[in-house]
Amino acid sequence: MAGSGLRQRVWELLDVSEDPQCGVADWDWVDVILLVLILLNVLAVILETVQSLQLRFGTAFWAFEVFSVGVFSVEYAARIWSCTADPRYRQPIIGRLRFVSSFGGVVDLLAILPFYVSLAVPSAALDLRILRALRLLRFARVLKLARYSDSIGRMKRVIGARRGDLGVALAAVGVVLILASSAIYYVEADTQPDIFTSIPAAMWWGISALTTVGYGDIAPVTPLGKFLGGIIQLLGIAIFALPAGIIAAGYEEESRRNAAGPGICKSCGRPLVTENTPEQCSDSF
């Protein structure tokens, strides 16, 4: 019983709960410390790319990295150990595996994994691109902020509720991109063989045309290609408006749920009853 009580207390300290009265994040001192550490880590990763600062404070950057990884490692281990106090992860093995594979669990792992990989494998044995990718993964720590922001939590719920519609819209974007890139390749390949070398190479033009960015580094020169480019740009305005409209509609629904009070499930929008709690709702994200 003592171990169970300690596990519950550790989970309550690490997990950001919602105030039942107002529905906003209820922070404690552990949450504040971790939040400050995350922000300082992001700042350190940015500053150490400045060569003059790296040469002068390289040792300090390294010491702070070791300290941060130590804290995040203890946090990760404590979350895995105590997550069974949460009804969603009640089963000792399956529950912990479910937590580790959740969004928060994956982010926690990515926050510390690059350090241990670079420590286990000498830098000389790593390809420079892999080394840079590992360093870039350190920015995954900023994703840990999702636990401490009610707005980010609301965004997750909106995307989760609308993931089916968003999937269809993104698939439509992909289909249009392939069709547009293929069409412009066959129209322009003979005139500009050094630029439109293949359909994958033409996809860069397709992306800039559909998003109406138009960098100008690649452009059609034939009359048919220019006409096709204009049609694709007009189509891009409509096709990229779909995901924005879906998310906007999701935010409107989420606002109505919040205004309805605690009797409405924030995940699925259905009235809460004893057998349909947010933890048990099948539509939870």
PyRosetta script that sets phi, psi and omega in degrees:
from pyrosetta import init, pose_from_sequence

init()
pose = pose_from_sequence("MAGSGLRQRVWELLDVSEDPQCGVADWDWVDVILLVLILLNVLAVILETVQSLQLRFGTAFWAFEVFSVGVFSVEYAARIWSCTADPRYRQPIIGRLRFVSSFGGVVDLLAILPFYVSLAVPSAALDLRILRALRLLRFARVLKLARYSDSIGRMKRVIGARRGDLGVALAAVGVVLILASSAIYYVEADTQPDIFTSIPAAMWWGISALTTVGYGDIAPVTPLGKFLGGIIQLLGIAIFALPAGIIAAGYEEESRRNAAGPGICKSCGRPLVTENTPEQCSDSF")
pose.set_psi(1, -38.5)
pose.set_omega(1, 179.8)
pose.set_phi(2, -63.5)
pose.set_psi(2, -42.1)
pose.set_omega(2, 178.6)
pose.set_phi(3, -63.6)
pose.set_psi(3, -38.4)
pose.set_omega(3, 179.1)
pose.set_phi(4, -65.2)
pose.set_psi(4, -40.0)
pose.set_omega(4, 178.6)
pose.set_phi(5, -66.3)
pose.set_psi(5, -39.5)
pose.set_omega(5, 177.8)
pose.set_phi(6, -65.7)
pose.set_psi(6, -40.6)
pose.set_omega(6, 178.9)
pose.set_phi(7, -62.3)
pose.set_psi(7, -42.6)
pose.set_omega(7, 178.6)
pose.set_phi(8, -62.4)
pose.set_psi(8, -41.3)
pose.set_omega(8, -178.7)
pose.set_phi(9, -67.0)
pose.set_psi(9, -41.6)
pose.set_omega(9, 179.2)
pose.set_phi(10, -63.5)
pose.set_psi(10, -43.7)
pose.set_omega(10, 180.0)
pose.set_phi(11, -63.6)
pose.set_psi(11, -40.2)
pose.set_omega(11, 179.3)
pose.set_phi(12, -65.2)
pose.set_psi(12, -34.9)
pose.set_omega(12, 178.4)
pose.set_phi(13, -69.3)
pose.set_psi(13, -38.3)
pose.set_omega(13, -175.6)
pose.set_phi(14, -85.4)
pose.set_psi(14, -32.9)
pose.set_omega(14, -176.0)
pose.set_phi(15, -85.9)
pose.set_psi(15, 135.2)
pose.set_omega(15, 178.0)
pose.set_phi(16, -88.0)
pose.set_psi(16, 108.1)
pose.set_omega(16, -179.7)
pose.set_phi(17, -91.6)
pose.set_psi(17, 170.0)
pose.set_omega(17, 178.4)
pose.set_phi(18, -102.8)
pose.set_psi(18, 140.2)
pose.set_omega(18, 174.1)
pose.set_phi(19, -66.1)
pose.set_psi(19, 121.0)
pose.set_omega(19, -176.6)
pose.set_phi(20, -64.2)
pose.set_psi(20, -21.1)
pose.set_omega(20, -178.1)
pose.set_phi(21, -79.2)
pose.set_psi(21, -43.0)
pose.set_omega(21, -175.2)
pose.set_phi(22, -116.6)
pose.set_psi(22, -10.7)
pose.set_omega(22, 176.2)
pose.set_phi(23, 76.7)
pose.set_psi(23, 13.3)
pose.set_omega(23, 178.1)
pose.set_phi(24, -101.4)
pose.set_psi(24, 165.5)
pose.set_omega(24, -176.5)
pose.set_phi(25, -62.0)
pose.set_psi(25, 133.9)
pose.set_omega(25, 178.8)
pose.set_phi(26, -107.7)
pose.set_psi(26, 101.6)
pose.set_omega(26, -173.6)
pose.set_phi(27, -89.4)
pose.set_psi(27, 151.6)
pose.set_omega(27, 168.4)
pose.set_phi(28, -121.5)
pose.set_psi(28, -174.6)
pose.set_omega(28, -172.8)
pose.set_phi(29, -65.3)
pose.set_psi(29, -32.2)
pose.set_omega(29, 178.2)
pose.set_phi(30, -65.7)
pose.set_psi(30, -42.7)
pose.set_omega(30, 179.2)
pose.set_phi(31, -61.2)
pose.set_psi(31, -40.9)
pose.set_omega(31, -179.6)
pose.set_phi(32, -64.9)
pose.set_psi(32, -44.2)
pose.set_omega(32, 179.7)
pose.set_phi(33, -61.8)
pose.set_psi(33, -46.2)
pose.set_omega(33, -179.7)
pose.set_phi(34, -65.5)
pose.set_psi(34, -38.0)
pose.set_omega(34, 178.8)
pose.set_phi(35, -63.3)
pose.set_psi(35, -45.6)
pose.set_omega(35, 178.6)
pose.set_phi(36, -63.3)
pose.set_psi(36, -40.5)
pose.set_omega(36, -179.8)
pose.set_phi(37, -64.9)
pose.set_psi(37, -39.3)
pose.set_omega(37, 177.9)
pose.set_phi(38, -62.4)
pose.set_psi(38, -46.6)
pose.set_omega(38, -179.8)
pose.set_phi(39, -63.7)
pose.set_psi(39, -40.0)
pose.set_omega(39, 177.9)
pose.set_phi(40, -66.3)
pose.set_psi(40, -34.7)
pose.set_omega(40, 177.8)
pose.set_phi(41, -65.1)
pose.set_psi(41, -44.2)
pose.set_omega(41, 178.4)
pose.set_phi(42, -61.5)
pose.set_psi(42, -42.6)
pose.set_omega(42, 178.6)
pose.set_phi(43, -63.2)
pose.set_psi(43, -40.9)
pose.set_omega(43, -179.6)
pose.set_phi(44, -65.8)
pose.set_psi(44, -41.4)
pose.set_omega(44, 179.3)
pose.set_phi(45, -62.1)
pose.set_psi(45, -37.1)
pose.set_omega(45, 179.5)
pose.set_phi(46, -70.6)
pose.set_psi(46, -46.8)
pose.set_omega(46, -174.7)
pose.set_phi(47, -68.8)
pose.set_psi(47, -32.3)
pose.set_omega(47, -176.7)
pose.set_phi(48, -72.8)
pose.set_psi(48, -8.7)
pose.set_omega(48, 173.9)
pose.set_phi(49, -79.8)
pose.set_psi(49, -11.6)
pose.set_omega(49, 174.1)
pose.set_phi(50, -79.9)
pose.set_psi(50, 116.1)
pose.set_omega(50, -170.9)
pose.set_phi(51, -58.5)
pose.set_psi(51, -42.2)
pose.set_omega(51, -178.7)
pose.set_phi(52, -63.7)
pose.set_psi(52, -39.7)
pose.set_omega(52, 178.1)
pose.set_phi(53, -70.3)
pose.set_psi(53, -37.1)
pose.set_omega(53, 179.4)
pose.set_phi(54, -64.5)
pose.set_psi(54, -41.5)
pose.set_omega(54, 179.9)
pose.set_phi(55, -67.3)
pose.set_psi(55, -34.9)
pose.set_omega(55, -175.7)
pose.set_phi(56, -85.8)
pose.set_psi(56, -39.2)
pose.set_omega(56, -173.9)
pose.set_phi(57, -119.3)
pose.set_psi(57, 24.8)
pose.set_omega(57, -178.3)
pose.set_phi(58, -56.9)
pose.set_psi(58, -42.6)
pose.set_omega(58, 179.7)
pose.set_phi(59, -64.2)
pose.set_psi(59, -40.4)
pose.set_omega(59, 179.2)
pose.set_phi(60, -66.1)
pose.set_psi(60, -40.7)
pose.set_omega(60, 177.0)
pose.set_phi(61, -60.0)
pose.set_psi(61, -43.6)
pose.set_omega(61, -178.7)
pose.set_phi(62, -65.4)
pose.set_psi(62, -42.8)
pose.set_omega(62, 179.7)
pose.set_phi(63, -63.1)
pose.set_psi(63, -40.7)
pose.set_omega(63, 178.6)
pose.set_phi(64, -66.9)
pose.set_psi(64, -36.0)
pose.set_omega(64, 177.2)
pose.set_phi(65, -63.4)
pose.set_psi(65, -45.5)
pose.set_omega(65, 179.4)
pose.set_phi(66, -62.7)
pose.set_psi(66, -44.6)
pose.set_omega(66, 178.9)
pose.set_phi(67, -61.1)
pose.set_psi(67, -45.5)
pose.set_omega(67, -177.8)
pose.set_phi(68, -64.5)
pose.set_psi(68, -44.8)
pose.set_omega(68, 179.1)
pose.set_phi(69, -62.5)
pose.set_psi(69, -37.1)
pose.set_omega(69, 176.7)
pose.set_phi(70, -61.2)
pose.set_psi(70, -45.4)
pose.set_omega(70, 179.5)
pose.set_phi(71, -65.6)
pose.set_psi(71, -45.9)
pose.set_omega(71, -179.2)
pose.set_phi(72, -66.3)
pose.set_psi(72, -31.7)
pose.set_omega(72, 177.8)
pose.set_phi(73, -68.0)
pose.set_psi(73, -43.7)
pose.set_omega(73, 177.0)
pose.set_phi(74, -63.2)
pose.set_psi(74, -41.3)
pose.set_omega(74, 178.3)
pose.set_phi(75, -61.7)
pose.set_psi(75, -44.4)
pose.set_omega(75, -178.9)
pose.set_phi(76, -62.8)
pose.set_psi(76, -46.0)
pose.set_omega(76, 179.2)
pose.set_phi(77, -63.5)
pose.set_psi(77, -40.1)
pose.set_omega(77, -179.9)
pose.set_phi(78, -66.9)
pose.set_psi(78, -36.8)
pose.set_omega(78, 177.6)
pose.set_phi(79, -65.9)
pose.set_psi(79, -43.0)
pose.set_omega(79, 178.9)
pose.set_phi(80, -63.4)
pose.set_psi(80, -40.8)
pose.set_omega(80, -178.4)
pose.set_phi(81, -68.3)
pose.set_psi(81, -41.0)
pose.set_omega(81, -171.9)
pose.set_phi(82, -96.4)
pose.set_psi(82, -4.2)
pose.set_omega(82, -173.9)
pose.set_phi(83, -64.5)
pose.set_psi(83, -20.5)
pose.set_omega(83, 179.7)
pose.set_phi(84, -68.6)
pose.set_psi(84, -9.8)
pose.set_omega(84, 174.4)
pose.set_phi(85, -73.6)
pose.set_psi(85, -17.4)
pose.set_omega(85, 177.2)
pose.set_phi(86, -87.1)
pose.set_psi(86, 132.5)
pose.set_omega(86, -179.8)
pose.set_phi(87, -56.0)
pose.set_psi(87, -27.3)
pose.set_omega(87, -179.9)
pose.set_phi(88, -69.1)
pose.set_psi(88, -25.1)
pose.set_omega(88, -176.1)
pose.set_phi(89, -124.2)
pose.set_psi(89, 36.3)
pose.set_omega(89, -171.6)
pose.set_phi(90, -64.2)
pose.set_psi(90, -38.2)
pose.set_omega(90, -177.4)
pose.set_phi(91, -69.8)
pose.set_psi(91, 132.2)
pose.set_omega(91, -171.9)
pose.set_phi(92, -57.5)
pose.set_psi(92, -43.4)
pose.set_omega(92, -176.3)
pose.set_phi(93, -95.7)
pose.set_psi(93, -56.2)
pose.set_omega(93, -178.8)
pose.set_phi(94, -61.4)
pose.set_psi(94, -39.6)
pose.set_omega(94, -179.4)
pose.set_phi(95, -63.8)
pose.set_psi(95, -42.4)
pose.set_omega(95, 179.3)
pose.set_phi(96, -68.5)
pose.set_psi(96, -38.7)
pose.set_omega(96, 176.2)
pose.set_phi(97, -63.4)
pose.set_psi(97, -37.4)
pose.set_omega(97, 178.3)
pose.set_phi(98, -65.8)
pose.set_psi(98, -38.7)
pose.set_omega(98, 178.5)
pose.set_phi(99, -67.7)
pose.set_psi(99, -44.1)
pose.set_omega(99, -178.5)
pose.set_phi(100, -61.3)
pose.set_psi(100, -35.5)
pose.set_omega(100, -178.7)
pose.set_phi(101, -87.8)
pose.set_psi(101, -1.6)
pose.set_omega(101, 177.7)
pose.set_phi(102, -74.4)
pose.set_psi(102, 169.1)
pose.set_omega(102, -179.3)
pose.set_phi(103, -57.7)
pose.set_psi(103, -48.5)
pose.set_omega(103, -179.2)
pose.set_phi(104, -63.6)
pose.set_psi(104, -39.3)
pose.set_omega(104, 178.9)
pose.set_phi(105, -65.4)
pose.set_psi(105, -41.0)
pose.set_omega(105, 178.7)
pose.set_phi(106, -65.6)
pose.set_psi(106, -41.5)
pose.set_omega(106, 179.2)
pose.set_phi(107, -63.7)
pose.set_psi(107, -42.1)
pose.set_omega(107, 178.4)
pose.set_phi(108, -60.7)
pose.set_psi(108, -39.3)
pose.set_omega(108, 179.1)
pose.set_phi(109, -69.1)
pose.set_psi(109, -43.8)
pose.set_omega(109, -179.8)
pose.set_phi(110, -64.3)
pose.set_psi(110, -26.2)
pose.set_omega(110, -179.0)
pose.set_phi(111, -68.6)
pose.set_psi(111, -25.5)
pose.set_omega(111, -177.0)
pose.set_phi(112, -115.0)
pose.set_psi(112, -18.0)
pose.set_omega(112, -174.6)
pose.set_phi(113, -60.5)
pose.set_psi(113, -44.5)
pose.set_omega(113, -178.4)
pose.set_phi(114, -57.1)
pose.set_psi(114, -36.8)
pose.set_omega(114, -179.2)
pose.set_phi(115, -63.7)
pose.set_psi(115, -46.8)
pose.set_omega(115, -176.9)
pose.set_phi(116, -71.2)
pose.set_psi(116, -33.9)
pose.set_omega(116, 177.1)
pose.set_phi(117, -65.4)
pose.set_psi(117, -46.9)
pose.set_omega(117, 179.3)
pose.set_phi(118, -67.3)
pose.set_psi(118, -26.0)
pose.set_omega(118, 178.0)
pose.set_phi(119, -76.3)
pose.set_psi(119, -37.0)
pose.set_omega(119, -177.9)
pose.set_phi(120, -78.0)
pose.set_psi(120, -33.5)
pose.set_omega(120, -178.4)
pose.set_phi(121, -110.2)
pose.set_psi(121, 123.5)
pose.set_omega(121, 179.3)
pose.set_phi(122, -58.6)
pose.set_psi(122, 145.1)
pose.set_omega(122, -179.6)
pose.set_phi(123, -58.4)
pose.set_psi(123, -33.9)
pose.set_omega(123, -178.9)
pose.set_phi(124, -65.9)
pose.set_psi(124, -25.6)
pose.set_omega(124, -178.0)
pose.set_phi(125, -87.2)
pose.set_psi(125, -8.2)
pose.set_omega(125, -178.1)
pose.set_phi(126, -98.7)
pose.set_psi(126, 139.0)
pose.set_omega(126, 172.4)
pose.set_phi(127, -63.3)
pose.set_psi(127, 144.4)
pose.set_omega(127, -177.0)
pose.set_phi(128, -58.2)
pose.set_psi(128, -36.8)
pose.set_omega(128, 179.7)
pose.set_phi(129, -67.4)
pose.set_psi(129, -37.9)
pose.set_omega(129, 177.6)
pose.set_phi(130, -66.5)
pose.set_psi(130, -40.6)
pose.set_omega(130, 179.2)
pose.set_phi(131, -62.0)
pose.set_psi(131, -42.1)
pose.set_omega(131, 178.2)
pose.set_phi(132, -67.0)
pose.set_psi(132, -36.2)
pose.set_omega(132, 177.8)
pose.set_phi(133, -64.2)
pose.set_psi(133, -39.7)
pose.set_omega(133, 177.8)
pose.set_phi(134, -64.2)
pose.set_psi(134, -40.7)
pose.set_omega(134, 177.9)
pose.set_phi(135, -66.0)
pose.set_psi(135, -38.0)
pose.set_omega(135, 178.9)
pose.set_phi(136, -65.0)
pose.set_psi(136, -33.8)
pose.set_omega(136, 179.7)
pose.set_phi(137, -63.1)
pose.set_psi(137, -20.3)
pose.set_omega(137, 178.0)
pose.set_phi(138, -62.3)
pose.set_psi(138, -23.2)
pose.set_omega(138, 177.1)
pose.set_phi(139, -69.6)
pose.set_psi(139, -9.1)
pose.set_omega(139, 175.0)
pose.set_phi(140, -61.3)
pose.set_psi(140, -20.1)
pose.set_omega(140, 178.8)
pose.set_phi(141, -61.4)
pose.set_psi(141, -28.4)
pose.set_omega(141, 179.5)
pose.set_phi(142, -66.7)
pose.set_psi(142, -25.5)
pose.set_omega(142, 178.3)
pose.set_phi(143, -68.7)
pose.set_psi(143, -18.6)
pose.set_omega(143, 176.5)
pose.set_phi(144, -65.2)
pose.set_psi(144, -16.8)
pose.set_omega(144, 177.6)
pose.set_phi(145, -64.0)
pose.set_psi(145, -19.0)
pose.set_omega(145, -178.4)
pose.set_phi(146, -58.1)
pose.set_psi(146, -29.6)
pose.set_omega(146, -180.0)
pose.set_phi(147, -69.4)
pose.set_psi(147, -25.0)
pose.set_omega(147, -170.2)
pose.set_phi(148, -106.9)
pose.set_psi(148, 8.9)
pose.set_omega(148, -178.9)
pose.set_phi(149, -124.7)
pose.set_psi(149, 121.2)
pose.set_omega(149, 176.7)
pose.set_phi(150, -67.3)
pose.set_psi(150, -30.8)
pose.set_omega(150, 179.7)
pose.set_phi(151, -67.5)
pose.set_psi(151, -41.2)
pose.set_omega(151, 177.9)
pose.set_phi(152, -66.7)
pose.set_psi(152, -38.1)
pose.set_omega(152, 176.3)
pose.set_phi(153, -62.5)
pose.set_psi(153, -37.9)
pose.set_omega(153, 177.4)
pose.set_phi(154, -65.9)
pose.set_psi(154, -38.6)
pose.set_omega(154, 178.2)
pose.set_phi(155, -63.5)
pose.set_psi(155, -41.4)
pose.set_omega(155, 178.0)
pose.set_phi(156, -60.6)
pose.set_psi(156, -41.6)
pose.set_omega(156, -180.0)
pose.set_phi(157, -66.5)
pose.set_psi(157, -39.0)
pose.set_omega(157, 179.5)
pose.set_phi(158, -64.6)
pose.set_psi(158, -47.4)
pose.set_omega(158, -179.5)
pose.set_phi(159, -64.5)
pose.set_psi(159, -38.6)
pose.set_omega(159, 178.7)
pose.set_phi(160, -64.0)
pose.set_psi(160, -41.5)
pose.set_omega(160, -179.5)
pose.set_phi(161, -70.0)
pose.set_psi(161, -28.2)
pose.set_omega(161, -176.0)
pose.set_phi(162, -109.6)
pose.set_psi(162, 17.0)
pose.set_omega(162, -173.6)
pose.set_phi(163, -62.9)
pose.set_psi(163, -31.9)
pose.set_omega(163, 178.4)
pose.set_phi(164, -65.8)
pose.set_psi(164, -48.2)
pose.set_omega(164, 179.1)
pose.set_phi(165, -65.0)
pose.set_psi(165, -40.1)
pose.set_omega(165, 179.4)
pose.set_phi(166, -65.1)
pose.set_psi(166, -37.8)
pose.set_omega(166, 178.4)
pose.set_phi(167, -61.6)
pose.set_psi(167, -43.2)
pose.set_omega(167, 178.9)
pose.set_phi(168, -65.1)
pose.set_psi(168, -42.2)
pose.set_omega(168, -179.2)
pose.set_phi(169, -64.7)
pose.set_psi(169, -42.9)
pose.set_omega(169, 179.5)
pose.set_phi(170, -67.8)
pose.set_psi(170, -35.2)
pose.set_omega(170, 175.6)
pose.set_phi(171, -64.0)
pose.set_psi(171, -38.9)
pose.set_omega(171, 177.2)
pose.set_phi(172, -63.6)
pose.set_psi(172, -39.5)
pose.set_omega(172, 176.8)
pose.set_phi(173, -61.1)
pose.set_psi(173, -43.6)
pose.set_omega(173, 179.3)
pose.set_phi(174, -62.4)
pose.set_psi(174, -42.3)
pose.set_omega(174, 179.7)
pose.set_phi(175, -64.2)
pose.set_psi(175, -44.8)
pose.set_omega(175, 179.7)
pose.set_phi(176, -63.9)
pose.set_psi(176, -38.8)
pose.set_omega(176, 178.7)
pose.set_phi(177, -62.1)
pose.set_psi(177, -43.9)
pose.set_omega(177, 179.5)
pose.set_phi(178, -64.9)
pose.set_psi(178, -44.4)
pose.set_omega(178, 179.9)
pose.set_phi(179, -64.1)
pose.set_psi(179, -43.6)
pose.set_omega(179, -179.1)
pose.set_phi(180, -65.5)
pose.set_psi(180, -43.3)
pose.set_omega(180, -179.3)
pose.set_phi(181, -66.4)
pose.set_psi(181, -39.5)
pose.set_omega(181, 179.2)
pose.set_phi(182, -66.1)
pose.set_psi(182, -43.2)
pose.set_omega(182, -178.6)
pose.set_phi(183, -64.3)
pose.set_psi(183, -46.3)
pose.set_omega(183, -178.1)
pose.set_phi(184, -68.5)
pose.set_psi(184, -29.2)
pose.set_omega(184, 177.3)
pose.set_phi(185, -64.9)
pose.set_psi(185, -48.6)
pose.set_omega(185, -177.6)
pose.set_phi(186, -69.6)
pose.set_psi(186, -26.4)
pose.set_omega(186, 178.8)
pose.set_phi(187, -79.8)
pose.set_psi(187, -38.8)
pose.set_omega(187, -171.4)
pose.set_phi(188, -103.7)
pose.set_psi(188, -10.9)
pose.set_omega(188, -173.3)
pose.set_phi(189, -60.2)
pose.set_psi(189, -39.2)
pose.set_omega(189, -178.5)
pose.set_phi(190, -70.8)
pose.set_psi(190, -35.1)
pose.set_omega(190, -178.2)
pose.set_phi(191, -81.0)
pose.set_psi(191, -38.2)
pose.set_omega(191, -178.3)
pose.set_phi(192, -126.7)
pose.set_psi(192, 67.8)
pose.set_omega(192, -176.5)
pose.set_phi(193, -66.6)
pose.set_psi(193, -23.0)
pose.set_omega(193, 180.0)
pose.set_phi(194, -82.2)
pose.set_psi(194, -17.0)
pose.set_omega(194, -178.7)
pose.set_phi(195, -101.9)
pose.set_psi(195, -54.2)
pose.set_omega(195, 178.2)
pose.set_phi(196, -92.5)
pose.set_psi(196, 72.9)
pose.set_omega(196, -175.1)
pose.set_phi(197, -78.6)
pose.set_psi(197, -24.3)
pose.set_omega(197, -178.1)
pose.set_phi(198, -162.6)
pose.set_psi(198, 171.2)
pose.set_omega(198, 176.9)
pose.set_phi(199, -66.0)
pose.set_psi(199, -42.9)
pose.set_omega(199, 175.6)
pose.set_phi(200, -58.5)
pose.set_psi(200, -39.3)
pose.set_omega(200, 177.4)
pose.set_phi(201, -65.6)
pose.set_psi(201, -33.9)
pose.set_omega(201, 179.4)
pose.set_phi(202, -73.1)
pose.set_psi(202, -17.0)
pose.set_omega(202, -179.8)
pose.set_phi(203, -65.6)
pose.set_psi(203, -28.1)
pose.set_omega(203, 176.0)
pose.set_phi(204, -61.6)
pose.set_psi(204, -44.3)
pose.set_omega(204, 175.6)
pose.set_phi(205, -64.2)
pose.set_psi(205, -40.0)
pose.set_omega(205, -179.7)
pose.set_phi(206, -60.3)
pose.set_psi(206, -41.2)
pose.set_omega(206, 179.9)
pose.set_phi(207, -66.2)
pose.set_psi(207, -46.1)
pose.set_omega(207, -178.9)
pose.set_phi(208, -67.5)
pose.set_psi(208, -30.9)
pose.set_omega(208, 178.6)
pose.set_phi(209, -74.7)
pose.set_psi(209, -44.8)
pose.set_omega(209, -178.6)
pose.set_phi(210, -66.4)
pose.set_psi(210, -34.7)
pose.set_omega(210, 178.0)
pose.set_phi(211, -84.6)
pose.set_psi(211, -0.4)
pose.set_omega(211, -179.7)
pose.set_phi(212, 57.7)
pose.set_psi(212, 26.4)
pose.set_omega(212, 177.0)
pose.set_phi(213, -76.2)
pose.set_psi(213, -51.3)
pose.set_omega(213, 176.5)
pose.set_phi(214, 61.9)
pose.set_psi(214, 70.7)
pose.set_omega(214, -179.2)
pose.set_phi(215, -65.1)
pose.set_psi(215, -31.1)
pose.set_omega(215, 179.0)
pose.set_phi(216, 90.6)
pose.set_psi(216, -5.1)
pose.set_omega(216, 178.7)
pose.set_phi(217, -72.4)
pose.set_psi(217, -28.7)
pose.set_omega(217, 175.3)
pose.set_phi(218, -128.6)
pose.set_psi(218, 127.7)
pose.set_omega(218, -178.3)
pose.set_phi(219, -150.8)
pose.set_psi(219, 144.7)
pose.set_omega(219, 176.1)
pose.set_phi(220, -71.4)
pose.set_psi(220, 148.1)
pose.set_omega(220, -179.6)
pose.set_phi(221, -119.3)
pose.set_psi(221, -19.1)
pose.set_omega(221, 179.4)
pose.set_phi(222, -80.4)
pose.set_psi(222, 152.5)
pose.set_omega(222, 178.6)
pose.set_phi(223, -56.3)
pose.set_psi(223, -43.7)
pose.set_omega(223, 179.4)
pose.set_phi(224, -64.9)
pose.set_psi(224, -39.9)
pose.set_omega(224, 179.1)
pose.set_phi(225, -64.0)
pose.set_psi(225, -40.4)
pose.set_omega(225, 178.1)
pose.set_phi(226, -65.9)
pose.set_psi(226, -40.8)
pose.set_omega(226, 177.8)
pose.set_phi(227, -63.0)
pose.set_psi(227, -45.1)
pose.set_omega(227, 178.7)
pose.set_phi(228, -62.4)
pose.set_psi(228, -40.3)
pose.set_omega(228, 178.6)
pose.set_phi(229, -61.7)
pose.set_psi(229, -40.3)
pose.set_omega(229, 177.8)
pose.set_phi(230, -63.3)
pose.set_psi(230, -42.8)
pose.set_omega(230, 179.1)
pose.set_phi(231, -63.2)
pose.set_psi(231, -41.7)
pose.set_omega(231, -178.8)
pose.set_phi(232, -65.4)
pose.set_psi(232, -39.9)
pose.set_omega(232, 178.9)
pose.set_phi(233, -65.5)
pose.set_psi(233, -41.1)
pose.set_omega(233, 176.5)
pose.set_phi(234, -64.6)
pose.set_psi(234, -38.6)
pose.set_omega(234, 178.0)
pose.set_phi(235, -66.1)
pose.set_psi(235, -35.4)
pose.set_omega(235, -179.9)
pose.set_phi(236, -63.4)
pose.set_psi(236, -35.7)
pose.set_omega(236, 178.6)
pose.set_phi(237, -59.8)
pose.set_psi(237, -42.2)
pose.set_omega(237, -178.5)
pose.set_phi(238, -74.3)
pose.set_psi(238, -42.7)
pose.set_omega(238, -172.6)
pose.set_phi(239, -70.2)
pose.set_psi(239, -34.5)
pose.set_omega(239, -179.7)
pose.set_phi(240, -83.5)
pose.set_psi(240, -10.6)
pose.set_omega(240, 174.7)
pose.set_phi(241, -76.4)
pose.set_psi(241, -20.5)
pose.set_omega(241, -178.2)
pose.set_phi(242, -61.1)
pose.set_psi(242, -54.4)
pose.set_omega(242, 179.8)
pose.set_phi(243, -59.0)
pose.set_psi(243, -38.2)
pose.set_omega(243, 179.3)
pose.set_phi(244, -63.4)
pose.set_psi(244, -41.4)
pose.set_omega(244, 178.4)
pose.set_phi(245, -66.4)
pose.set_psi(245, -38.5)
pose.set_omega(245, 179.3)
pose.set_phi(246, -64.6)
pose.set_psi(246, -44.2)
pose.set_omega(246, 179.8)
pose.set_phi(247, -67.0)
pose.set_psi(247, -39.4)
pose.set_omega(247, 178.3)
pose.set_phi(248, -61.8)
pose.set_psi(248, -42.0)
pose.set_omega(248, 177.4)
pose.set_phi(249, -64.2)
pose.set_psi(249, -37.6)
pose.set_omega(249, 177.7)
pose.set_phi(250, -64.6)
pose.set_psi(250, -39.3)
pose.set_omega(250, 177.3)
pose.set_phi(251, -64.9)
pose.set_psi(251, -37.0)
pose.set_omega(251, 178.2)
pose.set_phi(252, -63.9)
pose.set_psi(252, -43.2)
pose.set_omega(252, 177.6)
pose.set_phi(253, -63.6)
pose.set_psi(253, -41.7)
pose.set_omega(253, -179.8)
pose.set_phi(254, -63.2)
pose.set_psi(254, -37.5)
pose.set_omega(254, 178.0)
pose.set_phi(255, -65.2)
pose.set_psi(255, -38.5)
pose.set_omega(255, 177.7)
pose.set_phi(256, -66.4)
pose.set_psi(256, -37.9)
pose.set_omega(256, 178.7)
pose.set_phi(257, -65.3)
pose.set_psi(257, -42.3)
pose.set_omega(257, 179.1)
pose.set_phi(258, -64.7)
pose.set_psi(258, -37.6)
pose.set_omega(258, 179.3)
pose.set_phi(259, -70.1)
pose.set_psi(259, -25.1)
pose.set_omega(259, -178.2)
pose.set_phi(260, -72.7)
pose.set_psi(260, -18.9)
pose.set_omega(260, 177.3)
pose.set_phi(261, 97.6)
pose.set_psi(261, -176.0)
pose.set_omega(261, -174.4)
pose.set_phi(262, -70.2)
pose.set_psi(262, -6.5)
pose.set_omega(262, -179.8)
pose.set_phi(263, -80.7)
pose.set_psi(263, 0.4)
pose.set_omega(263, -178.9)
pose.set_phi(264, -116.6)
pose.set_psi(264, 132.6)
pose.set_omega(264, 177.6)
pose.set_phi(265, -68.7)
pose.set_psi(265, 127.5)
pose.set_omega(265, -179.0)
pose.set_phi(266, -73.0)
pose.set_psi(266, -15.5)
pose.set_omega(266, -178.4)
pose.set_phi(267, -87.6)
pose.set_psi(267, -45.0)
pose.set_omega(267, -173.9)
pose.set_phi(268, -115.8)
pose.set_psi(268, -13.3)
pose.set_omega(268, 177.6)
pose.set_phi(269, 84.1)
pose.set_psi(269, 1.5)
pose.set_omega(269, -179.9)
pose.set_phi(270, -88.3)
pose.set_psi(270, 154.7)
pose.set_omega(270, 176.9)
pose.set_phi(271, -61.3)
pose.set_psi(271, 141.2)
pose.set_omega(271, -179.7)
pose.set_phi(272, -84.1)
pose.set_psi(272, 132.0)
pose.set_omega(272, 172.1)
pose.set_phi(273, -128.0)
pose.set_psi(273, 177.7)
pose.set_omega(273, -174.6)
pose.set_phi(274, -62.0)
pose.set_psi(274, -32.6)
pose.set_omega(274, -179.3)
pose.set_phi(275, -93.7)
pose.set_psi(275, 3.3)
pose.set_omega(275, -179.2)
pose.set_phi(276, -132.7)
pose.set_psi(276, 77.0)
pose.set_omega(276, 179.7)
pose.set_phi(277, -97.0)
pose.set_psi(277, 163.4)
pose.set_omega(277, 179.7)
pose.set_phi(278, -58.1)
pose.set_psi(278, -32.8)
pose.set_omega(278, -179.4)
pose.set_phi(279, -70.9)
pose.set_psi(279, -29.7)
pose.set_omega(279, -175.0)
pose.set_phi(280, -98.7)
pose.set_psi(280, -7.9)
pose.set_omega(280, -175.1)
pose.set_phi(281, -62.8)
pose.set_psi(281, 129.4)
pose.set_omega(281, -176.8)
pose.set_phi(282, -70.1)
pose.set_psi(282, -16.4)
pose.set_omega(282, -178.5)
pose.set_phi(283, -95.1)
pose.set_psi(283, 8.9)
pose.set_omega(283, -178.2)
pose.set_phi(284, -64.8)
pose.set_psi(284, 147.5)
pose.set_omega(284, -178.2)
pose.set_phi(285, -92.2)
pose.dump_pdb("model.pdb")
